[in-house]
Amino acid sequence: MAGAVAACSSGIELSRSGFADDVAIATELDTSVIVPVLTDGAFSHRTDATGSLPNL
């Protein structure tokens, strides 16, 4: 999947603009237990199934 994202037009544009690392990070799997959730126009976070937050 990482190769497909990097090769798509947006991935290429971001890489050419100096954001190649961001494109790579966006395709990582199982690296965080927090997921951004848009609710009523604002982002909040959801945790893993245990409901615990990581120590940030």
C-alpha positions in Angstrom: 0.0 0.0 0.0 2.8 2.4 0.8 4.1 2.2 -2.8 0.7 2.9 -4.2 0.2 6.0 -2.0 3.7 7.3 -2.8 3.1 6.8 -6.5 -0.3 8.5 -6.7 -0.6 12.1 -7.8 -1.0 13.4 -4.2 1.8 11.3 -2.9 4.1 12.6 -5.7 3.1 16.2 -5.0 3.7 15.9 -1.3 7.1 14.2 -1.9 8.2 16.9 -4.3 7.2 19.5 -1.7 9.4 18.0 0.9 6.8 15.8 2.7 8.0 12.4 1.6 8.4 11.3 5.3 4.7 12.4 6.0 3.6 10.2 3.1 5.5 7.2 4.5 4.1 7.8 8.0 0.5 8.1 6.7 0.8 4.4 5.5 2.1 2.9 8.6 -0.1 0.3 10.3 -0.5 -0.5 14.0 1.6 2.4 15.2 -0.9 4.2 17.4 -3.8 3.4 19.6 -5.4 6.9 19.1 -7.7 7.6 16.2 -8.9 11.2 15.4 -12.7 11.4 15.3 -14.6 14.3 13.8 -17.6 15.1 15.9 -19.7 18.2 15.5 -17.0 19.9 13.5 -14.1 19.3 16.0 -11.6 16.5 16.3 -11.2 14.4 19.4 -9.4 11.2 20.0 -10.6 7.6 20.4 -8.4 5.0 22.2 -8.0 1.3 21.7 -10.6 -1.2 22.9 -9.3 -1.0 26.4 -10.2 2.7 26.7 -6.8 3.6 27.9 -4.8 6.5 26.7 -1.1 6.2 26.0 1.3 8.3 28.1 1.9 11.3 25.8 
